[in-house]
């Protein structure tokens, strides 16, 4: 491979890397001691939810309207890209008293 | 209702009675044993419920209890290993196990909706008792900071279970 082509690939990779996060943000949601924080968060479609489980227990982030259902093993972080707009109430299926709201703008 | 309350109060009295009887606070090896035993008891009750319960919410509550109490007890075992502490059997643990075995036998005779109701009612009462004991006896008595921390985390988890059980109980009426 010629050095020139490598530069081109590197350049396009750099552009690609820059292009994606220009709009998409990462929203961190922490589950600790059976509490979801923040209790209310805002995001946009395409943003990434970073779900951090700090408990020794498994948790889920389950949308009441069925839009998403993500399981987090104990002490693990799971990411999920938001696909649909709307104000979504979600909870943990294993601990239904853990509740929060996510406002997803289009 | 009276039986249930009576059992809860009896267990509570046993817990505080045993602590006072010793004339001193419980030791860490005793506290670890009591906390672990309390978990084992709820796992046994939940496993009975997994095979006997008919209501969907009661069944998934039982699944949650097995999953959580096993996770917390694993954490407790890891901690005592790390601290090089051998959990020590004691009168409180023995009284708890005896009361639980009686309860398990009593629940074993029920079936259908009557079983579901009795199991969930006992879960509410049991978590109330254990949470009270954690708050008033076990956490204040624990000397080791890591053990105290684990008990505090346990208390938060079990308070969640108490609310969850109350919610399931309300749905059965």
Interface residues (C-beta under 8 A of the other chain):
Chain A: X33 X34 X55 X56 X57 X58 X74 X93 X94 X95 X96 X97 X98
Chain B: X60 X64 X67 X68 X71 X72 X74 X75 X153 X156 X157 X159 X160 X163 X164 X167
